[in-house]
Amino acid sequence: MLISAGEVDQVVADLVARARNAQRMAERYDQARVDELVAAAGWAILAPDRNRELAELAVADTGIGNVADKVRKNHRKTLGLLRDLQGARSVGVIHEDPALGLTEIARPVGVVCAVTPSTNPAATPANKIINALKGRNAVIVAPSPKGWSTAAKLIAHMQTQLVRIGAPPDLVQLLPDPISKAATLSLMRQCDLVVATGSQANVRAAYASGTPAFGVGAGNVAGIVDETADPQAAAERIFRSKTFDNATSCSSENSLVLLNDVRAATLAALRDQGAVLLDAAQKARLAGLMWPDGKLSSAVIGQSATTIANRAGLPEVAALSPTILLVEEDGIGEAHPFSGEKLCPVLAVYSVPDFDAAADTVSRLYAFQGAGHSVGLHSRRPERALQLGLTLPVSRVIVEQAHCIATGGSFDNGLPFSLSMGCGTWGKNNFSDNLNYRHYLNITRISRPIPENIPTEQAIFGTFFDKYGRG
């Protein structure tokens, strides 16, 4: 039965009203009580039996990814987030600077609309909910239609844990099934903050909703392997990144840019990891499966390389049980779809003569798709990471790490644990950080008088006048 726009708005309004009531209660909590909220929500997904239940449900309902990796993702991303939040101040005074006479006070943003994708129907909403609760906010999740049942199970577990500690369960809620664009848009309009992860259509809708919003850019990560890299180590990292959860992550490499001096050794090392390089005819068959009408087909998203090879009519490739399908590419843009995001274990391989050509190739790839996200670098020359950071339109340069694991925070790097990566103005985003608890806070600043600090004209303009005169 069709539901009118007015009826949709009323359903959403009822959820928001309940969320506001719960949030007003949480706003009175001290830091210790808030940290109990965080622990309760984290344990809802970290408990091993619940973690596996959610992972199995996610794969069964979405058909995307694999259970073992989703179990690992649910565990690592949540545990890492809880580590990041441990001891972090998010209630009352969180910073004082006596020299400037400033005191910073953390305040809630209110009711958060969390838009989440089908690729991570448990890990992403859990991450957003935990960060939001750290700021004494309420959250209403707007999942993808395919991810609704997983999100519903997750939120039921979270509400049980909240009740267990005597907190209002309406701090965490979910749009009712069936999920519709109208309901998601209504929630965007009625809440206080939107955090949108997933399709660029959802991100654009969030920014256009009239509500303050954080949205993420498109992924299309490239990885560079230069002549100084260890090919075996680089291939092992690329393998772990590109095969994790069947490459559902926006942080999985989509292209490899190999310097000619290390190309053969890197491809050989990738073959040792089970990758298969397709010939021109096989590449054409694969392209027909992946983009039958110019758009990436759901037949390949989050599927294994073997499944994709079978569906592409490549039984001779499938018989090899490939882990990754490699295709050689030299073009970039709409006429070369392999140069874009693929969301499956398929990698385009570009060959270049030197590092400057590699950087230029990545720049052109990101001019087509993926600007602002991240670039991977396998190199023993640290100055090359700085070169990429100074010149490429990227928010992260991931050096000698498994890219999709590292870019969202890892136990062996310093990035915040997150499943939502801002891409800056390059990716049409208003932030370039990993989305974290600070984005779910308002900050009130108390300013007290300090001794005047008025500079002289010479202090400000002296160097300028010395070089150009007073004019």
N, C-alpha and C positions, 0 to 999 in steps of 0.2 A: 504494500500500500504506500502511495506517495505521501510524504509529509510536507506540509507547507513550510515556507521560509519562517513564518511566524511561530509555528510549532517547534521548528528546529531551534530558533533563538530562545524559546522558553525552556526547552530541555537543557540547553547549555547554561542559561541563566540560573536554573536551579542548581546545577553542579557548581557554578561559580559562587553562588550564595553560600552553599555548604562549605566550600573551600575558604571563603572569607571568614566565616565563623571559626573554622578550625585554625586559620592563620592568626586570628586575633588572640586565640589562646596561646599559640606557640610564641607569639611576639613577646610574651611576658616571661619566657624561659630564660634562665641564666645559661652560661656557657656549658656547664656540666650537663644540664638537662638536654641542651641541643646536641651535645656529643652522644648522648644516649639515643636520640632520634637517628643520628647518623649510623651508629652501631646497629640499631635494630633494622634499619633499611638495608645495610650491608649484609647482615647475616641472613636476611630473607633470600638472597641470591647465592651467597657464599656457602651455605650449608650444602655439603656434597650431594645429598639426595635431591634437594631442590634444584641445584645447579644442573644436574644431569636431566632431570625432568624437563626443565626449561629448554635445554639444548635439544633434546629429542623432539619436543613439541615444535620448536622453531624450524627444524629441518623438515619435519613431517608436514607442517602447514604451509611453509613458504617454498619448499623444494630447493632451497638455496643453502650452499655451504655443506659442512659435515659436522657430525655430532662431536667427535673428539676435539676438534679445534674450537667449537663453540663452548665446550666445557672449559677449555683452557682460557679462552677469551673472557668468559664470564668471571672466572677465578682471578686471572692476573690483572685485568683492568679494574675490577672492583677492589681487590686487595691493594693494588698500587694506589688507587684513589684514597682509600682509607688511610694508607701510610702518609700520603700528602696532607690529608686533613688533620692528622693527629697533632694536637698542640697548636693548630692554627686558630687565631682569634677571629671570631665572627660575631661577637655580642659585646655591646658596650664599647669602651675605649679600646681601640686596636692599635693606635700609634700616637706617640707624642714627640714633638720636636721643640724643646724649650728654646733653642736658638731662634727659631722662626715664630715662636709663640702659637704654635698650631697643635690642636688635638683632633684626632680623627675618631669618629664614632660610627660603628657599623649599624645599619638599619636594613630591614627587609625591603624587598621590592614588592611583595604582595603575593598575587596569584600568578603562577607561571604556566604558560601553555608550552608543553614540550612536544614538538613534532618529531617523530622518530621513524626510521626506515625499516623496510622488510629485511634488509641485509643483516641487521643486528637487533632483532626484536626484543631481546632481553638486556644485553649489555649496554646499549645506548640509553634506553629509558632509565635503567638503574643508575647509570652515571649521572644523568641529569637530575634525577630525583634526589640522590644523595647530596650533590652539590647545592641544590635548592634548599633542602632541609637544613644544611649547614648554616644557611642565612636566615632561618626561621620563616621560610616561605611555604606556601601550599603549591601543589603541582597537579595539573590535569594533563594527562598524556593523550596526545592525538596520534595514534599509531597508523601505520599503513594498513589497508584492509587485510592483507595476507598475514600481517604480524599481530592482528588484534588478539587472537586467542592466547598467544605467548605473553603479550603485555598484560592481558587480563589475569592470567595465572600469576605472573610476577607481582602485580599490584595486590592481588588477594593475599599472597604471602606477606607482602609488606604491611598491609593493613592488619593482618593477624599479629605481626611483630609489634606494631604500634599499640594495638590494644593490650598486648602482653605487658608493655611498660606503662600503661595508663595514659597514652597520648591519643589525641583524636584521630581516628582512621581517615577522616575526610581530608587530612593533610595530603593524601595521595589518592587521586581518582583517575578515571579513564572515561573517554567518550564512549557512549554505548554503541554496540553493534546493531546494524551494519554501519561502518564508517563511511561518511560522505564528505565530499569537498565542502558542501554547505555547512556542515557541523564544524569542520576544522576551521573554516574561515570565520564562523561565528565565534568560536572560542578565541581565535586570534584577536578579534575585535573587542571581546569582553574582558580579557585578562589584562594584567599589568605589564607583562613581559613575555615575548615569544622567543624561544630558542629552537631553531629549525635546523634539522639535519636530514639529508636525503636528497630528493630530486631538486633540481634548480627551479622547477615550477613552484614547489613548496617554499623555497627560500625567497623567491621573488614575491610570492603572495604574502609572506611574513613581513617583508620590508614595506609592502604596499598596504598593509592592514590598518595603518594609523596608530598602531601600538609599537612602543619601542621593541626592537628585535635584534637578535644576533642570528645570523644565518651563515652557512659555510659555502665555499666555492666548489667548483667542479674539480674532481681529481683527474690527473692524466700524467702521473709521475714518470719521470725519466731517470735512469741511472747511468752514470758515466763510469767506465772502467778505463783508467789510463795506463800508460806504458810502464809505470812503476808498481802497479798493483800485483798482488799475489792472485793469479787466476783461480786457483783452487779455492782459496778463502772467499774471494768475491763470488764465485759460482755458488758456494754453499750458502752464503748470506742471501743471494738472489733467490735461490731455490726455496729457502725457508720463508722468505717474504711472499713470493709469488704463488706458492702452493697453500699458504695458510688459509684455512676456511674457503678453499677454492677461489682465492683472489677476490673475495667480496669487498674487501676494504678499499676505500678511496686512496689509501696510502700504498697499495701494491703497485709495483712498477708496471708500466704499460709499454715502455720502450727502453731498450738498452742502446747506449751510444758507445761503441767500442773503438778505441784507437787501433789503427791497423797493426801496430807492432805487437798487440796483445790479443788481437781478434781470434786467431786460430786457437791459441791456448785457452782462451775463455770459453769459446764454443765447445772445445773438447772437454773442458771441465764441466760445463753444463750438461753435455751428453752423459758424463759419468753420473750426474744427478738424475738422469732419466729424461732429460729434455730431448725433443726430436725436432730437427730442422726440416721444414716442409719444402718441397720443390715448387716451381711456379704453378704447375697444374693443381697440386694439392692446396696451395694457397688460395687459388681461385675458387675451389670447391668450398673451402672454409669461409671465405668472404660471402659466398652465396647463402650459407647457413646463418652467418652472424648478422648480416644486414640485408634481409630479403626485400625490405621496402625503404631502405635508407636509414632505418633506426635500428639500434642494437636489439637483437631478439632475446626474448626471455628464455629461449631454448638453450642459451649458452651461459646466462648470468649465474654465477655461483656453481657451475657444474664442473666436474673433473675433466682433465684433458682427455682421458679415455672416452668418457661419455660424449664429449664434443666431437672427437674424431669419428666415433660411430655415427653420430647424427649428421655429420658432414659427408657421410658416404666414403670414409677413408678407412676401410677395415684393415688395410695393411699397416696403417699407423696405429690404430687401436690395438692391434695384436701385439704391439711393442709395449703396451701398458705405459704410455708416456705420462710424465709428471707435468711437463710444460710443452706447449706447441710454439715453436719459433718460426717466424717468417721474416725474410729479408725485405727491407723497405728502404727506399731512397726519396720518396715524396712525402709531402706534408700538406694536409688540408682536406677539404670535403671530398676531393677525388681520390684520396688515399685514406680510407676509413681505418686502416690499421694504425694510423698515426694518432688516433683518438683513444678515449677510455674504453676498456673492454670488459671489465668486471668479471674476468674469468682467466684461467691460466694460459693465456695467449700473449706472447711478447713479440713486438716488432724489434728488429735488429738493424741499427744504422752503423755504418762503418765510415770512419773519418781519419784524415791523415795526422792530426795533431790536436792538442788540448783546446786551442782557440776555436778550431772547427767544431769540436765537441760542444763547447759552450754555446756557440752560434746555433748549432742544431737544436739544442734544448730550448734556446730562446725562441726559435721559430716554431717548435712544437707547442710551446706555451702561448705563443701569439694565436695559435689555432684553438687550443683547449688546455685548461689546467693552470692558467696563470695564477700565481700567488701561493700555490700549495707548497710543494717541497721538491727537492732534487736529491738524488743519491749520488755519493761519490766514493769510489774505491781507488785510493791513491795513497802513496807514501809521502806525498809532498803537501804538508799542511797549508802552505800558502795558496794552494789551489782552492781549498775550501773558502778561504777569505776572498779570493777572486770571484768565485760564484756568488758569495753572499753580497758582494759589492755591486755586481752587475746584472744578475738574473732577477726576474720578477718572482721571487720565492720568499716565503716566510720562514723556511727551515732548510738548512743544508745538513743532510744526514750522512755522516762520514763513517765509512767502514762498519756499517751495521745492517741488520736485516730490516729493510726500510719500513715495511708495514707494521712491524712490531715496535720499532724505535720511535717513529714520528708521533705517535700518540702517547708517548711516555713509556719508559721501561725501567726495570730495576737497575740497569747499568748505564743510564744516562740521566740528565737533569731536567728533562722536559716534564711538565705536569701530565699525569695520567688523564687521558681524555679520549673520547671517540668523536669529537667535533673539533675540527681544525679550522680556525679562521685563516682566510687567504688575503686579507688586506684589501686595499682598493684595487690591486691588480685583479683579484677575483670578485670584485664588486661587493666586498664585505666591509663592515665598519670596524673590524678588529683583525689582528694578525697573530693572536696568541692561540694556544690550546685552550679551549673553553674550560674555565675552572670556577671555583666557588666565588672568586672575587667578582665575576661577572653577574652574580646573583645578589649583589649587595648594593644598596645606596650608601653613600658615605656623607655624613654630616661633619663639617669642620668648624671647630671653635677657633676664632682668631683673637689673640690678645696683643696688646701693644708691646712693641719692642723698641729699643733705641733706633732712632732714625739712621738710615743708611743711604744718603743721597750722594751719588757719584758726581765728580767734577766733569765738565765738558771734555777736558783733556783725557780723563780716564776712559771715556766712551769713544771719543773720536780721534785720539792721538795718533794711532797707527794709520787710520784712514787719511788724516790731514798730512802726515809725513809722506805718504805715498802720492796723494792726489792734490794736496793743497786745500785751502779752505773754500775755494770756489765762490 
